[in-house]
């Protein structure tokens, strides 16, 4: 029989896949601005930025008037109103 030991411990928080708080903060900052449209500049890939922002806008009803669009390799947030 193999010897083993089980030690009680809390699992550390998950690291990796996405940073929803970053995308949420981007949308909150845009809503606070007095601009109709902004280009999002980030070191992340355009697909990643687009998917993250679109997910936040889709999940939070308070951002109903914000649209996320992509033109080529650039991602924009546009106020719908």
ChimeraX attribute file (.defattr): number of C-alpha atoms within 10 A of each C-alpha:
attribute: neighborCount
match mode: 1-to-1
recipient: residues
	/A:1	3
	/A:2	3
	/A:3	4
	/A:4	6
	/A:5	5
	/A:6	5
	/A:7	6
	/A:8	6
	/A:9	6
	/A:10	6
	/A:11	6
	/A:12	6
	/A:13	6
	/A:14	6
	/A:15	7
	/A:16	6
	/A:17	6
	/A:18	12
	/A:19	10
	/A:20	13
	/A:21	11
	/A:22	14
	/A:23	20
	/A:24	17
	/A:25	13
	/A:26	16
	/A:27	21
	/A:28	13
	/A:29	10
	/A:30	19
	/A:31	18
	/A:32	9
	/A:33	11
	/A:34	8
	/A:35	11
	/A:36	13
	/A:37	16
	/A:38	14
	/A:39	13
	/A:40	17
	/A:41	12
	/A:42	10
	/A:43	6
	/A:44	9
	/A:45	12
	/A:46	18
	/A:47	13
	/A:48	12
	/A:49	23
	/A:50	20
	/A:51	14
	/A:52	20
	/A:53	26
	/A:54	18
	/A:55	15
	/A:56	20
	/A:57	20
	/A:58	15
	/A:59	11
	/A:60	10
	/A:61	10
	/A:62	11
	/A:63	16
	/A:64	13
	/A:65	12
	/A:66	21
	/A:67	17
	/A:68	25
	/A:69	15
	/A:70	15
	/A:71	8
	/A:72	7
	/A:73	8
	/A:74	16
	/A:75	22
	/A:76	18
	/A:77	23
	/A:78	18
	/A:79	18
	/A:80	12
	/A:81	7
